[in-house]
Amino acid sequence: MNLKAYRNFVNTTNRRRVMLRPMTIEDRDAVTRMFQEAGDEDVRFLYDEVRNSDVVAGWFERLDYERIFPLLALHNSELVGDATLHRQTGGARHIGELRIFLTRNFRGVGLGSLMLRELIAVARDLELMFLTARVVSAQLSVIKAFRQLGFKRMAEYDDFFIAHDKTLHDVSMMVYSLAGEREFRF
């Protein structure tokens, strides 16, 4: 799969047509704006300091699809979602981690599942064996969405996430096995 040329159109459950494509250098202002305009509660459980423009700028300075594949969702010309596949290195090079953010107006309409399915397909093409997602355990709807895609909750870590307000939250480790789809011969 040519990741740079990748484009796909999907329809949400409320019949909005959304284009999925890789993030490019030209998207810096739109990505920065999407996170700046998000409410505090919307970004509360994200691992990166997405409101820090230096953090976002760093993503564009280190844009490398082989290391991190960022998939954007656009409705008309409005950026409405960002999902990423982070490839691990060394002894974990067969594992990828998924992260996702959707603007409030595009939650609960199937877009997150569509984006995650696309990243699962990319991971399959990259011959990864496992995908992981770290989800704050209180986000039951997010855990349910990952389960519906075939992820299993493999572990729960007490107090593994600290929010900006310094409150601690348990984290569920969700795992999807791509290895089970292949037959290995020794």
Backbone as JSON, one array per atom type, in Angstrom:
{
  "sequence": "MNLKAYRNFVNTTNRRRVMLRPMTIEDRDAVTRMFQEAGDEDVRFLYDEVRNSDVVAGWFERLDYERIFPLLALHNSELVGDATLHRQTGGARHIGELRIFLTRNFRGVGLGSLMLRELIAVARDLELMFLTARVVSAQLSVIKAFRQLGFKRMAEYDDFFIAHDKTLHDVSMMVYSLAGEREFRF",
  "N": [[0.85, -1.18, 0.0], [0.61, 2.14, -0.89], [1.28, 4.53, 1.2], [1.49, 7.33, 1.13], [-0.07, 8.09, -1.04], [-2.55, 7.29, -0.33], [-6.07, 7.4, -0.17], [-9.44, 7.54, 0.85], [-12.98, 7.35, 0.81], [-15.6, 7.53, 3.12], [-18.79, 6.81, 4.64], [-20.65, 8.16, 7.27], [-22.85, 7.04, 9.93], [-24.85, 8.91, 10.07], [-25.05, 9.78, 7.53], [-23.03, 11.43, 6.48], [-20.49, 12.29, 4.27], [-17.12, 11.48, 4.36], [-13.72, 12.17, 3.89], [-10.85, 10.18, 4.12], [-7.44, 10.49, 4.68], [-3.81, 10.6, 4.55], [-2.0, 12.63, 6.93], [-0.43, 15.67, 6.02], [2.31, 17.97, 5.59], [1.1, 20.39, 5.0], [-1.17, 20.4, 6.55], [-0.77, 21.43, 9.05], [-1.75, 23.88, 10.29], [-4.53, 23.38, 10.35], [-4.71, 21.07, 11.94], [-3.62, 22.01, 14.35], [-5.54, 23.99, 14.93], [-7.86, 22.38, 15.19], [-7.37, 20.99, 17.6], [-6.99, 23.15, 19.37], [-9.52, 24.27, 19.41], [-11.04, 22.32, 20.61], [-12.91, 21.18, 23.44], [-12.09, 21.24, 26.98], [-12.79, 18.8, 28.23], [-12.86, 17.15, 26.04], [-10.21, 16.69, 25.34], [-9.12, 15.65, 27.57], [-8.28, 12.98, 28.19], [-6.21, 12.42, 26.45], [-2.96, 11.37, 25.47], [-0.89, 13.0, 24.57], [0.11, 16.45, 24.86], [-1.92, 18.12, 23.37], [-2.83, 20.71, 23.07], [-0.66, 22.28, 23.18], [1.13, 24.12, 21.06], [3.76, 23.7, 20.26], [4.15, 20.97, 20.64], [2.4, 19.9, 18.72], [3.58, 21.04, 16.44], [5.96, 19.61, 16.44], [5.11, 17.11, 15.58], [4.83, 17.52, 12.86], [7.38, 18.24, 12.09], [8.69, 15.86, 12.39], [7.48, 14.11, 10.61], [6.92, 10.99, 9.49], [5.92, 8.38, 7.81], [6.58, 5.71, 8.04], [7.2, 5.33, 10.67], [5.19, 6.59, 12.27], [1.9, 6.55, 11.28], [-0.27, 8.93, 10.39], [-3.68, 9.42, 10.14], [-6.1, 11.4, 8.71], [-9.42, 12.75, 9.01], [-11.71, 14.31, 6.97], [-14.46, 16.39, 6.58], [-16.1, 17.82, 4.05], [-14.21, 20.62, 3.86], [-13.43, 20.65, 6.43], [-11.51, 19.64, 9.17], [-12.08, 16.79, 11.02], [-11.24, 14.62, 12.46], [-8.56, 12.6, 13.77], [-6.46, 9.93, 13.58], [-3.97, 7.64, 14.6], [-1.37, 5.33, 13.75], [1.08, 3.95, 15.51], [4.18, 2.67, 15.06], [6.13, 0.23, 16.67], [9.54, -0.41, 17.79], [12.6, -2.36, 17.57], [12.56, -5.2, 19.65], [9.84, -5.12, 19.77], [8.86, -4.61, 17.29], [6.89, -5.79, 15.82], [4.51, -4.87, 16.67], [1.89, -2.48, 16.84], [0.58, 0.68, 17.91], [-2.57, 2.15, 18.44], [-4.15, 5.32, 18.26], [-6.7, 7.77, 18.74], [-8.69, 10.63, 17.88], [-11.66, 12.46, 17.77], [-13.65, 15.18, 16.62], [-16.24, 16.72, 18.51], [-18.76, 16.8, 17.13], [-18.6, 14.63, 15.46], [-18.59, 12.3, 16.82], [-19.9, 9.14, 17.85], [-21.12, 8.46, 15.47], [-20.07, 6.46, 13.99], [-17.68, 7.07, 12.71], [-15.21, 6.87, 14.09], [-14.86, 4.07, 14.33], [-14.71, 3.42, 11.6], [-12.33, 4.75, 10.89], [-10.49, 3.42, 12.55], [-10.72, 0.83, 11.51], [-9.57, 1.25, 9.02], [-6.92, 1.8, 9.79], [-6.29, -0.67, 10.91], [-6.27, -2.22, 8.59], [-4.08, -1.02, 7.3], [-2.07, -1.74, 9.13], [-2.14, -4.49, 8.79], [-1.22, -4.69, 6.13], [1.35, -3.8, 6.58], [2.35, -5.93, 7.83], [2.21, -6.24, 10.6], [1.82, -7.85, 13.8], [0.34, -7.5, 16.13], [-1.96, -5.14, 17.55], [-2.29, -2.42, 19.76], [-4.13, -0.51, 22.18], [-4.33, 2.06, 24.48], [-6.64, 2.79, 26.86], [-8.39, 4.98, 28.94], [-9.94, 3.57, 31.64], [-12.45, 4.41, 32.54], [-13.72, 5.32, 30.3], [-16.04, 3.94, 29.02], [-17.59, 3.72, 26.67], [-15.68, 3.99, 24.68], [-14.07, 1.78, 25.13], [-15.96, -0.19, 24.58], [-16.37, 0.29, 21.83], [-13.84, -0.41, 20.8], [-13.85, -3.11, 21.48], [-15.95, -4.03, 19.84], [-14.68, -3.97, 17.44], [-13.03, -6.1, 17.64], [-10.99, -6.05, 19.46], [-9.47, -7.06, 22.54], [-9.73, -6.71, 26.06], [-6.85, -6.87, 27.74], [-5.46, -6.27, 30.0], [-5.58, -4.33, 33.02], [-4.45, -1.38, 34.35], [-3.85, 0.08, 37.4], [-4.19, 3.49, 38.26], [-2.68, 4.52, 36.08], [-2.73, 6.62, 34.34], [-2.36, 10.08, 34.38], [-4.25, 12.91, 34.65], [-4.54, 16.33, 33.43], [-5.43, 17.79, 35.59], [-4.27, 16.49, 37.64], [-5.5, 14.21, 38.59], [-5.67, 10.7, 39.06], [-6.1, 7.87, 36.92], [-7.39, 4.66, 36.03], [-6.13, 2.44, 33.5], [-7.06, 0.65, 30.64], [-5.65, -1.95, 28.79], [-5.99, -2.59, 25.56], [-6.02, -5.11, 23.09], [-5.45, -6.25, 19.82], [-5.26, -9.01, 17.79], [-3.48, -9.59, 14.98], [-1.98, -11.63, 14.21], [-3.33, -14.02, 14.54], [-4.72, -14.22, 12.24], [-3.1, -15.25, 10.37], [-1.31, -18.12, 9.21], [1.35, -19.73, 10.65], [4.36, -21.37, 9.86], [6.77, -23.61, 11.02]],
  "CA": [[0.0, 0.0, 0.0], [1.33, 3.4, -0.95], [0.66, 5.33, 2.26], [1.44, 8.75, 0.75], [-1.13, 8.31, -2.02], [-3.78, 6.7, 0.2], [-7.29, 8.2, -0.03], [-10.65, 6.73, 0.9], [-14.18, 8.06, 1.23], [-16.49, 6.71, 3.93], [-20.04, 7.46, 5.03], [-21.0, 7.96, 8.67], [-24.22, 6.55, 10.1], [-25.78, 10.01, 9.83], [-24.95, 10.07, 6.09], [-22.03, 12.44, 6.1], [-19.38, 11.72, 3.49], [-15.86, 11.93, 4.96], [-12.51, 11.69, 3.22], [-9.73, 9.77, 4.96], [-6.17, 10.6, 3.97], [-2.69, 10.84, 5.46], [-1.67, 14.0, 7.29], [0.72, 16.22, 5.3], [2.87, 19.21, 6.16], [0.13, 21.48, 4.78], [-2.27, 20.29, 7.52], [-0.34, 21.89, 10.38], [-2.67, 24.87, 10.87], [-5.83, 22.75, 10.59], [-4.57, 20.16, 13.09], [-3.46, 22.88, 15.51], [-6.84, 24.62, 15.19], [-8.82, 21.37, 15.68], [-7.12, 20.72, 19.01], [-7.19, 24.38, 20.13], [-10.96, 24.51, 19.53], [-11.67, 21.24, 21.36], [-13.16, 21.49, 24.84], [-11.19, 20.6, 27.97], [-13.21, 17.41, 28.45], [-12.57, 16.41, 24.81], [-8.79, 16.33, 25.27], [-8.71, 15.27, 28.92], [-7.62, 11.68, 28.29], [-5.21, 12.22, 25.4], [-1.62, 11.22, 26.04], [-0.05, 14.14, 24.19], [-0.35, 17.8, 25.2], [-2.33, 18.56, 22.04], [-3.08, 22.16, 23.04], [0.66, 22.91, 23.11], [1.44, 24.23, 19.63], [5.1, 23.13, 20.02], [3.97, 19.53, 20.53], [1.82, 19.66, 17.4], [4.6, 21.38, 15.45], [6.91, 18.5, 16.42], [4.58, 16.03, 14.75], [5.06, 17.84, 11.46], [8.82, 18.23, 11.87], [9.14, 14.46, 12.37], [6.51, 13.35, 9.84], [7.55, 9.79, 8.92], [4.85, 7.39, 7.74], [7.08, 4.39, 8.44], [7.23, 5.31, 12.13], [3.82, 6.92, 12.71], [1.02, 6.84, 10.15], [-1.4, 9.75, 10.85], [-4.81, 9.41, 9.22], [-7.02, 12.49, 9.01], [-10.78, 12.67, 8.48], [-12.18, 15.63, 6.57], [-15.83, 16.52, 6.08], [-15.92, 18.99, 3.2], [-12.82, 21.02, 4.09], [-13.24, 20.73, 7.88], [-10.84, 18.52, 9.82], [-12.97, 16.31, 12.08], [-10.68, 13.49, 13.18], [-7.14, 12.25, 13.64], [-6.14, 8.62, 14.15], [-2.58, 7.33, 14.27], [-0.78, 4.02, 13.96], [2.47, 4.13, 15.96], [4.93, 1.41, 14.96], [7.15, 0.04, 17.69], [10.85, -0.74, 17.25], [13.35, -3.4, 18.27], [11.87, -6.45, 19.95], [8.39, -4.92, 19.67], [8.61, -4.07, 15.95], [5.71, -6.46, 15.26], [3.37, -4.32, 17.4], [1.54, -1.09, 16.58], [-0.35, 1.27, 18.87], [-3.55, 3.03, 17.82], [-4.69, 6.46, 19.02], [-7.73, 8.42, 17.92], [-9.41, 11.79, 18.38], [-12.71, 12.96, 16.9], [-14.34, 16.36, 17.12], [-17.49, 16.37, 19.2], [-19.85, 16.59, 16.18], [-18.4, 13.4, 14.68], [-18.56, 11.15, 17.72], [-21.14, 8.38, 17.91], [-21.7, 8.27, 14.14], [-19.34, 5.4, 13.3], [-16.43, 7.52, 12.08], [-14.06, 6.3, 14.8], [-14.71, 2.67, 13.91], [-14.24, 3.41, 10.21], [-10.92, 5.13, 10.87], [-9.71, 2.34, 13.15], [-10.68, -0.27, 10.53], [-8.57, 1.62, 8.0], [-5.59, 1.61, 10.37], [-6.08, -2.12, 11.02], [-5.89, -2.66, 7.24], [-2.7, -0.56, 7.08], [-1.21, -2.6, 9.96], [-2.09, -5.8, 8.13], [-0.31, -4.54, 4.98], [2.71, -3.63, 7.11], [2.67, -7.23, 8.43], [2.27, -6.21, 12.06], [1.14, -9.01, 14.38], [-0.57, -7.07, 17.19], [-2.25, -3.73, 17.73], [-2.68, -2.09, 21.12], [-4.71, 0.81, 22.45], [-4.45, 2.35, 25.91], [-7.88, 3.55, 27.04], [-8.76, 5.23, 30.33], [-10.99, 2.57, 31.91], [-13.75, 5.06, 32.74], [-14.3, 5.6, 28.99], [-16.68, 2.67, 28.68], [-18.03, 3.7, 25.27], [-14.49, 3.79, 23.85], [-13.71, 0.36, 25.3], [-16.97, -0.95, 23.84], [-16.09, 0.46, 20.4], [-12.68, -1.25, 20.48], [-14.3, -4.51, 21.56], [-16.74, -4.33, 18.65], [-13.73, -4.16, 16.34], [-12.28, -7.34, 17.85], [-9.96, -5.89, 20.5], [-9.76, -7.66, 23.84], [-9.07, -6.04, 27.19], [-5.89, -7.85, 28.22], [-4.94, -5.88, 31.32], [-5.99, -3.03, 33.54], [-3.4, -0.84, 35.21], [-4.35, 1.07, 38.35], [-3.54, 4.8, 38.35], [-1.66, 4.54, 35.03], [-2.85, 7.86, 33.58], [-2.59, 11.26, 35.21], [-4.86, 13.98, 33.87], [-3.97, 17.67, 33.65], [-5.8, 18.24, 36.93], [-3.49, 15.61, 38.53], [-6.26, 13.04, 39.05], [-5.18, 9.44, 38.51], [-7.14, 7.05, 36.3], [-6.98, 3.33, 35.59], [-6.01, 2.31, 32.05], [-7.27, -0.68, 30.07], [-4.82, -2.25, 27.63], [-6.77, -3.3, 24.55], [-5.11, -5.76, 22.14], [-6.03, -6.88, 18.63], [-4.26, -9.92, 17.21], [-3.43, -9.81, 13.53], [-1.24, -12.88, 14.03], [-4.3, -15.1, 14.45], [-5.25, -14.26, 10.88], [-2.11, -15.9, 9.51], [-0.81, -19.42, 9.65], [2.81, -19.73, 10.7], [4.97, -22.68, 9.75], [8.13, -23.63, 11.57]],
  "C": [[0.89, 1.24, 0.0], [0.67, 4.37, 0.04], [0.53, 6.8, 1.88], [0.27, 9.05, -0.19], [-2.5, 7.83, -1.53], [-4.89, 7.74, 0.31], [-8.45, 7.23, 0.03], [-11.8, 7.62, 1.36], [-15.07, 7.08, 1.98], [-17.74, 7.52, 4.26], [-20.33, 7.14, 6.49], [-22.45, 7.47, 8.75], [-25.26, 7.65, 9.92], [-25.6, 10.6, 8.42], [-24.06, 11.25, 5.72], [-20.9, 11.73, 5.38], [-18.08, 12.34, 4.0], [-14.71, 11.34, 4.16], [-11.46, 11.34, 4.27], [-8.47, 9.85, 4.11], [-5.05, 10.84, 4.97], [-2.52, 12.34, 5.74], [-0.44, 14.42, 6.49], [1.18, 17.49, 6.0], [1.86, 20.36, 6.08], [-1.01, 21.47, 5.8], [-1.95, 20.88, 8.89], [-1.32, 22.87, 11.03], [-4.02, 24.24, 11.22], [-5.79, 21.83, 11.8], [-4.45, 20.99, 14.37], [-4.8, 23.49, 15.91], [-7.84, 23.6, 15.75], [-8.63, 21.12, 17.17], [-7.31, 21.96, 19.88], [-8.68, 24.63, 20.38], [-11.69, 23.44, 20.33], [-11.85, 21.67, 22.82], [-12.2, 20.75, 25.76], [-11.51, 19.12, 28.15], [-12.87, 16.55, 27.23], [-11.12, 15.93, 24.76], [-8.25, 15.79, 26.6], [-7.9, 13.99, 28.99], [-6.66, 11.39, 27.14], [-3.83, 12.19, 26.03], [-0.69, 12.38, 25.71], [-0.7, 15.45, 24.61], [-0.77, 18.51, 23.91], [-2.64, 20.06, 21.95], [-1.77, 22.95, 22.99], [1.07, 22.93, 21.64], [2.83, 23.68, 19.3], [5.02, 21.61, 19.87], [3.44, 19.18, 19.14], [2.83, 19.96, 16.3], [5.63, 20.25, 15.32], [6.42, 17.33, 15.59], [4.9, 16.27, 13.28], [6.55, 17.87, 11.13], [9.36, 16.81, 11.73], [8.2, 13.56, 11.58], [7.22, 12.21, 9.09], [6.53, 8.67, 8.95], [5.31, 5.98, 8.13], [7.08, 4.24, 9.96], [5.84, 5.54, 12.72], [3.01, 7.27, 11.47], [-0.19, 7.61, 10.68], [-2.48, 9.83, 9.77], [-5.78, 10.5, 9.64], [-8.38, 12.21, 8.38], [-11.25, 14.09, 8.2], [-13.6, 15.54, 6.03], [-15.87, 17.86, 5.36], [-14.47, 19.43, 3.41], [-12.49, 21.08, 5.58], [-12.58, 19.46, 8.42], [-11.67, 18.08, 11.01], [-12.41, 15.11, 12.84], [-9.23, 13.24, 12.84], [-6.94, 10.9, 14.32], [-4.73, 8.25, 13.7], [-2.25, 5.88, 14.59], [0.69, 4.25, 14.27], [3.16, 2.78, 15.89], [6.01, 1.37, 16.02], [8.47, -0.35, 17.02], [11.47, -1.89, 18.04], [12.53, -4.66, 18.44], [10.36, -6.34, 19.88], [8.0, -4.42, 18.27], [7.42, -4.73, 15.24], [4.4, -5.93, 15.87], [3.15, -2.86, 17.0], [0.58, -0.61, 17.66], [-1.28, 2.22, 18.14], [-3.97, 4.12, 18.79], [-5.69, 7.16, 18.12], [-8.32, 9.62, 18.66], [-10.43, 12.2, 17.33], [-13.29, 14.23, 17.5], [-15.7, 15.93, 17.64], [-18.62, 16.04, 18.23], [-19.74, 15.3, 15.39], [-18.19, 12.18, 15.58], [-19.92, 10.45, 17.69], [-21.83, 8.18, 16.57], [-20.92, 7.25, 13.31], [-18.02, 5.8, 12.68], [-15.21, 6.92, 12.76], [-13.81, 4.86, 14.39], [-14.2, 2.57, 12.49], [-12.76, 3.75, 10.12], [-10.04, 4.02, 11.45], [-9.63, 1.13, 12.22], [-9.64, 0.0, 9.44], [-7.16, 1.41, 8.54], [-5.28, 0.13, 10.59], [-5.65, -2.67, 9.66], [-4.46, -2.24, 6.91], [-1.74, -1.44, 7.87], [-1.06, -3.98, 9.35], [-1.12, -5.75, 6.94], [1.14, -4.39, 5.41], [3.2, -4.9, 7.82], [2.92, -7.15, 9.94], [1.48, -7.41, 12.59], [0.12, -8.63, 15.45], [-0.77, -5.57, 17.13], [-2.69, -3.54, 19.17], [-3.35, -0.72, 21.14], [-4.81, 0.94, 23.96], [-5.65, 3.26, 26.09], [-8.12, 3.74, 28.53], [-10.02, 4.39, 30.61], [-12.37, 3.16, 32.11], [-14.44, 5.38, 31.41], [-14.94, 4.32, 28.43], [-17.13, 2.61, 27.23], [-16.85, 3.48, 24.33], [-14.05, 2.32, 23.93], [-14.68, -0.52, 24.51], [-16.71, -0.88, 22.34], [-14.89, -0.4, 19.98], [-13.06, -2.72, 20.52], [-15.09, -4.9, 20.32], [-15.87, -4.53, 17.41], [-12.9, -5.43, 16.49], [-11.14, -7.22, 18.84], [-10.43, -6.57, 21.77], [-9.05, -6.85, 24.92], [-8.17, -7.08, 27.85], [-5.36, -7.52, 29.6], [-5.57, -4.56, 31.72], [-4.93, -2.59, 34.55], [-3.99, 0.25, 36.1], [-3.51, 2.35, 38.27], [-2.46, 5.0, 37.29], [-1.7, 5.79, 34.16], [-3.1, 8.99, 34.55], [-3.09, 12.39, 34.31], [-4.19, 15.31, 34.2], [-4.28, 18.2, 35.04], [-5.19, 17.36, 38.03], [-4.31, 14.47, 39.13], [-5.72, 11.8, 38.33], [-6.35, 8.6, 38.0], [-6.55, 5.7, 35.91], [-6.99, 3.3, 34.07], [-6.22, 0.85, 31.66], [-6.37, -0.83, 28.85], [-5.65, -3.13, 26.7], [-5.8, -3.85, 23.51], [-5.92, -6.43, 21.03], [-4.95, -7.75, 18.01], [-4.46, -10.05, 15.71], [-2.75, -11.15, 13.25], [-2.19, -14.06, 13.88], [-4.9, -15.25, 13.07], [-4.32, -15.0, 9.93], [-1.74, -17.27, 10.07], [0.7, -19.37, 9.56], [3.32, -21.15, 10.64], [6.4, -22.61, 10.24], [8.88, -24.82, 11.05]]
}
